[in-house]
Structures are given as C-alpha cells and as structure tokens.
Amino acid sequence: MVRIRVLVVDDHRIFAESLAAALAAEPDVDVSAAGSGPAALRSLERAVAEGRRFDVLLVDADLGGKVPGARPAVPVQEGNEDGLVDGISLVAGVRSAQPNVRIVVLAEKDDPRRAALALQAGACGWVAKDCSLSRLLTVIRGVLRDETHLPPALLTGVLRELTAARKHRTESERLVESLTPREREVLRCMVAGLGRKAVAERLFLSPHTVRTHMQNVLGKLGVHSTLAAVALARRAGVGPADLAGDVVERGGQLA
C-alpha cells in the first residue's frame, strides 16, 4: 500500500492534534503535526534528510510565526511589528524550497481574495476547517493527482481576483520596463530596504545622484513614496538587491 505522508501545520494545538488523529486512522495516511511555520520547515527539512519526504501540507491560513528565509512570493496580509506572517507566506516559502510538496490551505471562512493569493503562492487547494473528514481526504488524494480544489461558491470570486491580479501585474511590469538599467538597480536597492546613503555607497554614486535617480523612479512609476514604489515593484516581480553580492539581471528579467 502506498502511504500518503501528511503534515498538519496549525498553531491551535487542539485542532492540529485532533485533525492529525482523525487522519492517522486512515490506513494509507501517515501524519505529523507542527505548531508554527519554523517548526513546519524543520519537519520538512528533517524528512528530506531522512529520505521520507512529506507529500501534502495542510496549512492554517491564519498561521502566525516567523518564517526564516522565506520572503512572500505574492502580496500577503502585512505582518505585525514583530514580523509575523500568515500561512499563505509559508505556502510561498515551502513551494520555493520543496516544489513537489502539495499544499492545501485550511481556512475559518471563505475569502476569494485570500484564496486567490494562496493559489498564486503555490497552494493546490482551499478547504474550510469545518468540512467533513471525507471531503478533506478527497482533497488530499486529489491534489496528489495534480488537481486544484476550491469550494464551488468561491470559484467565480477567485477567478475574478486572479484576473485582476494579472492585470495589475502586467501594468506594473510595463512601468518597471520604462526604467533605465541604473534606475532598476536603485529600485532593487529600495526593495531591499536601503536608504539613500546606503544606496550611494553600494552603487558608488553621490547621495545627490541617488536622490535624482529615486525621484526619477517615483515619477516613472507614477507613485509618491518609496513604500508605494516597493509595492509596485513587488507586483512586477522585482526582488531585492542581493546585499551579499552584485546587483544582476538574469534572463532579461530582474532577479
């Protein structure tokens, strides 16, 4: 019998343990539980090292906790002052590190916008926490066949959100393409959180020249603040400058 290895990730211990126990009663399911993003990543890494990778992650949409080294691949709900991020950010981090793992997001309520973000991050399904065990097992087995599972009531809203997101991304990409190579370097430094003086030191420019470049970036992007410029850059898929190395472009796109 081929067994399915499942990892439940939820910071509500009673829920996580109850769900894990219910799934473990299935003859073809091996299940473990983790109470935070970092704990989930440790479990995944340990499983790889031991040659027994997880097949499916069940992730709480409202999971709290820092995810070391995982930068959200899509816009997500902003964290609090301690840098806490939600479960959708964990989805992006896991999909980047272990793309073969199928991820299903467990949610308290249906939310088309967050369901769309989950799919963009790499999730294969969005399931209500109060669904039946048989329904959840159907989803688990379905995503292993490369199926995508959404509640029917969410389908129209999710498609609308994905269409809108693509439109915004396309417009953002067009604006970023209007920048000169030097302005794109400056923008990537801004995405990395560098101030004017730090950008000047990194690019061997004067602070006055950097200020001019930053003003040009804001003007071409049609925004009025660094924060807005960074948000637009993220939508366009622009990552931060590699602070450990040189600013580079890969394959004709900003790396």
C-alpha positions, 0 to 999 in steps of 0.5 A: 500500500502506498502511504500518503505522508501528511503534515498538519501545520496549525498553531491551535494545538487542539485542532492540529492534534485532533485533525492529525488523529482523525487522519492517522486512522486512515490506513494509507495516511501517515501524519505529523503535526507542527505548531508554527511555520519554523517548526513546519520547515524543520519537519520538512527539512528533517524528512528530506534528510531522512529520505521520507519526504512529506507529500501534502501540507495542510496549512492554517491560513491564519498561521502566525510565526516567523518564517526564516528565509522565506520572503512572500512570493505574492502580496500577503496580509502585512505582518505585525511589528514583530514580523509575523506572517500568515500561512499563505507566506509559508505556502510561498516559502515551502513551494520555493524550497520543496516544489513537489510538496502539495499544499492545501490551505485550511481556512475559518471562512471563505475569502476569494481574495485570500484564496486567490493569493494562496493559489498564486503562492503555490497552494493546490487547494482551499478547504474550510476547517469545518468540512467533513473528514471525507471531503478533506481526504478527497482533497488530499488524494486529489491534489496528489493527482495534480488537481486544484480544489476550491469550494464551488461558491468561491470559484467565480470570486477567485477567478475574478481576483486572479484576473485582476491580479494579472492585470495589475501585474502586467501594468506594473511590469510595463512601468518597471520596463520604462526604467533605465538599467541604473534606475532598476538597480536603485529600485532593487536597492529600495526593495531591499530596504536601503536608504539613500546613503546606503544606496550611494555607497553600494552603487558608488554614486553621490547621495545627490545622484541617488536622490535624482535617480529615486525621484526619477523612479517615483515619477516613472512609476507614477507613485509618491513614496518609496513604500508605494514604489516597493509595492509596485515593484513587488507586483512586477516581480522585482526582488531585492538587491542581493546585499551579499553580492552584485546587483544582476539581471538574469534572463532579461528579467530582474532577479 
